[in-house]
Amino acid sequence: MSTEIKGPLDLEKEVIKADLCTLCGACVGLCPYFRTYKGKVVLIDHCNLSQGRCYAFCPRTPSNLEGVNQITFGAPYPGDALGTHRQVVMAKSLDKAILSKGQYGGVTSTLVALAVRKKMLDGAVLTKREKELLSSGTLARNKKEILACAGSNYVASPTLEAFNKNAQNSCKNMAVVGIPCQVMALGKMRINPLESKNNIEKLGLIIGLFCTWALSYKEFFNFLKKVIPVEKIGKMDIPPPPANIFQVELPQGRKSLSLDHVRKFVRPTCTVCLDMTAEFSDLSIGAVEGISGWNTVIVRTAKGQELMEEARRAGVIEVAEMPRANLKRLKEAALLKKKRALENIVKRTGSKENLLYLQGADSLRPLLPD
């Protein structure tokens, strides 16, 4: 299925002004016209291009799921709970420094640090929290820089801006760690029909992070600073159900907020996102419900498998079989997100034929609402 590529003014109208922007950063760092400012993407001047990479890469412009799956895995898009994959395991880091800084089992930071140390990668584009909870992408080239980015960040971040910028310099082999919308944008870069390919050949590895939703920066920050000293926040976490709380680490201890209050600040575009597990990654990593200190790892490609095996041989991670009950719950949660997203899309468009930004997704039709 061919996808029409439009220009920046169309992107502003169809995505940014339509409350569909994910703040992934894919349109930033390509030209001087798009910038990010305090949790928003802004078109700062008129650009009369009729076709642009900004529009082509955006995960909320028409996105050919079949095409992205074929170029990533050489297989049709399955439309099932977890997407194309080889195996699902549990893993945890054996690096004490990473465990003290990382989230859950610390596997993401451990794998990236190993790949950089062994020169498998020149560096990795990660998300780093700056002052006042504002986050951005950064290229980490050593363990210290990787540790500075460890931990979950629930506020949307234009991480891919850092990939776009660093892909234009001497860095030849980068990983990107990102959430599903960012991973989709990278997949669209790979099938970009425009002449400029954005140096996508410099993308050596994608580690996707499980994501249910991301928060709008300005609204969430304004709420949070009324109830806690935001400049002192350490780790943030959402414990598994039935807790229904949002936890933040402060110098005096842990503070819990009602998740019902926090959900008010979820970005509108997250309601139409059907991917919980970053399906177009080499490896997808998240928590293990009910088992503290471990990560779920979905191994999707040979490259991802090789990195996991290298980490095991190096003695920096421990790997175990995923309990059947946990795998079942993971699949149920991922499938539920797909169904909810499709229901919201049909409500928005008024048609089961117009699935908003989703194309090449015939396999999703059984999940459409009755």
N, C-alpha and C positions, 0 to 999 in steps of 0.2 A: 504494500500500500504506500503510495507516494504521499508525502507530507508537504503542504505548502509552507514555504519560508517567507516570512514578512519582515518588516523593519522595526526599528526602535519605537516609533510612534504607535505602531500596532501593539507592541509589547506593553507599553505604558497603558494603553486603553484596555486591552483584553485581559491583562494579568494584574498590573499594579493597582490601577483604579478599580478593578473588579474584585479586590480583596482576595486574590488568588496567589499573591507573591509568597513564596516560602522563605525568602531571604537566604537562599542557598549561596548566593554570590557568583553564580555562573555567568551573569551578564556584566559583572564588574571586573575591571582590570584588563579589558579588551580594547577600550577606547576611552577618550576623556569625557564622554557624555553621561555615562551612568556612574553614580557614586553611592556610597552608603553613608547614612547619617543617623546615629542613635536608633538603630533597629529598623531603619527603612531604606529602601532603594529609591533613589531619586534621579530622574532624567533632568540634568541641569541646563541643557540647551537643546535647541532644535537640531535634529539630525534627519536629513532627507533620504537616507539610504532606503531603498525599496526592499532589500534583503539584508539581514544582519545575523552575525553569529549570536548576538544577544538573544534574538528570537529563537534561533535554531537550538540553542542549548537549554533554554528554560524548561524545567520539568512540568510547567503548567501550560505551555503551548502544546499543540497536538503532538502526542508522543506515541511512536509506533512500538508497542511492547514486543511484538513479534520480531521486529527488526533488531531491537536492542538485545533480546534474548539470543537471537541467532548469532550476532557478532560477538557476544560475550561467551556463549557456551556451545555454539554450533548446534542448537536444538530448538524445537518449537517452544513458544511460551506456554507453560503448563496450566497457568491459571488456578493452581491449587493453593494449599495453605502456605507452604514454605518456598515455593519456586524450585528451580533446578538446583539440585545438590547431590553430593556423594554420600555424606554421612552427617550425623548430628551426635556430638559428644559433649561431655563436661570437661572443663580444664581449669587449672588454677596455677598462678605464678608461684615459683619457688624463690623469687627474689624479694627479700625482706624490705629493701628500700622501696620497691615498686608497690608492694602490698600495703605499705604504710600511707602511700599517696593515692593509689589507684582505686577504682571502683570494683566492688565485688571480688572477683578472682585476680584482677590485675593482668589479664591475658593480653589485652590489646597493647598496652605499654610494653610488656615483655617481648612480644613478637616484633614490634617496631624497633625496639632497642637492639634486639639480636640481629635483625636484618641490616641495620645501619652499622653495627659493630663489625659484622662479617663482610661488609662492603657489597651486600646484595642490593642495597639501595644507597643513593647519595643522601637522602633525607626523606622526611615525611611531612606532609601538610596536615597539621593538627589544629584543633580549636583551643585557643587560650583565653581564659577569662582575664579581663583587664579591670581597672577600677570601676566601681559602681555597677558590677555585674555585666558590663558591656563586653562582648566577646568578639573575637575575630580570628581569621586563619593565620597561621605562622608556619614557616618551614623549620622544622627541628632537625638538627644534624648530629646530635649526640645525646647521650643518656640524660644529662642534666637538663637539656632543653625539652626532652620528651617528658621527664618527670614534672616539669613546670606546667604541662598541659594535662596531666593525669586527672581523672575524676569526671563524673557526669556533669553536663551543663544543660539545663532544661530551657534556657533562653535561646531563641533562634540566632544563628550566627552566619555571616556571609563568608564561610570558610573557603569556598572555591575561588574567591578573589585572590587568595595567596597562591593557589595553583596556577591561575591564569598569568599572574605576574612572574612567578618563578619559572614557568615553562618557557618564558622568553629569554632567560639568561642561561648560564653555563650548566645549571643543574640538569643532568641527563636522564636520571632514573629515580622517580619519586613515587612514594606511596601516598595515598590519600585516605584518611580516616574520616568517614562522614555518615550522616543519617540518610534514610532512604531517598529523600528528594534530591540530595546532593549526589548520591550514587546514580540516580536516574539521569541527572544532568551530565555526568561523566559518560554514561552509556550513549547519550545523544551526541556528545562530542565525537565519539568513535564512528557514528554513522552520519556525521555531518556532510551533506551533499555540496556545501559551498567550497570554493577553491581553497580558502584558508582553513587548515585543519587544527589550528590552535596548538600545535606541537603535542598532540595527544599521544604521540609515540613515546613521550617521556613519562607517561603514566605506567609505572611498573607493577603496582599492586593496589587493590582497593580492599580496605577493611570497612565493612558496613556495621553500623551500630543499630541495635533494635531501637525503635522509636514508636511511641503511640501518638505523641503530639509534642509540639514545641510552643513556647510562650512568647507573646509579644513583649518586647523589651520595655518600652516606655510605660505601658499600663501596669505590668507586673512590678517594675521597679518602684513606681509611685505608690503602689499598694504596700510593698514589702518595707519600704523605709518608714512607714507609719507604725509598724509593729515591732521591728527589730533593727539593730545597728548594722546596716547592710555592708559597711566597710570592713566588718569583722567576720563575715560569713566565710566558713571553710567549705567542707563538702556539703553537697545537697543530695538527697535521696528520696525515692518514693518506695517504701516497703510494699511487699506484695499484699493483695487482698487477704483478709477483710479490713486491713488497717485503715485505709482511706485517709492517709495523712501525707503531708509533705514535710520532710525533715531537713533542718539546716544545722550545721555544726557551728557553734559559737565558742569563744574562749571559756565561758563559764559553763558550757555543756550543750547538750542537744535540745533544740526547740522544735516542737511539732505544730504545724498549721493544718487546718482542715483542707483536704484536697478539693472539697467542693468550692472553697473560696478561690483556690489557685486555678481551677479549671476555667474560671470566668475569663482568664487571660490567654487561653489557647488561641493561636492564630486561626482565623476563619478557614484558611486553605487546608488546615489539617483535617477538617471534616470530610474532605473529598479525597484524601490520600488512602490508598488501599494497601500500601506496603508497610508491614510492621518490621520485617526482618532484613531490609536492604537487599532485595533479591538479586541484584545485578553485581554483587561483590565477588571477590575471590574467597573471602571469609566473612561470615556474619557473626557478630558477638553481642551477647546480652547477659542478663542475669539468669539464674536458675531459681525458679519459684520454690520457696520453702527450703532451699539448701544454701545456707550462708557460706560465703567465701569461695564460691565457684562461679564460673561463667559457662553459659551455653555457647558452643561454637558450631556453627553450620559451615561445613567444608564444601565449597561449591566447585572449585577448579583444581587442576593439577598443580598450579602455582601455589594455591592456598594449602593444598595437601603437603607439598614439599616444605613449606615454611613450618607447618605444624610438626612434621617429622624431624626437621632440623632442630627445632626448639626442644623436642623431646630428647633427641640424642645429646644435645648440649646440657641437658639437665636443668633447664630454666623453667620448664612447666611440667605439671603432672596431668595426665589425661585419664579419664575414666568413662565407663559406659553411662549413657544417659538412661535413667530409670524410665520404664515404659509410661508410667503415670505422668511424669513430667513432660515427656515428649508429646503425649496426648493433649495435655493442657496447653502446651505451646502451640500446637496445631490448631486447637480450638480458638485460642486468642487471636492468632494470625488470620484465621478464616473469618472470625467475627468482624475484624477490622475491614476486611474486604467487603463483606456484606453491608456493613454500615456505610462505608464510603459510596458504594454503588447506589444504595438507597438515597443518600444525600444528593448524589449527582442527578439521579432521575427526578428528585423533587425540584432541583435547581433548573434543569433543562425542560422538564415536563415530557420527556420522551425516553424510551428505552433504546432508541436508535442513536440518539445524540448523547454520548457519554462524555461530554465536555472535552477534556484533553486526552482521553484514552482512545487509542487506535490500535488495530492489530490485536484485538483482545476478544476474539470470538469464544475462546475457552472460558471467559468470565460469564458468558450469558446464562449458564445454569444458576449463577449466584444472584442474578438480578431479582429485585422484589417482585412478588406476584401482582 
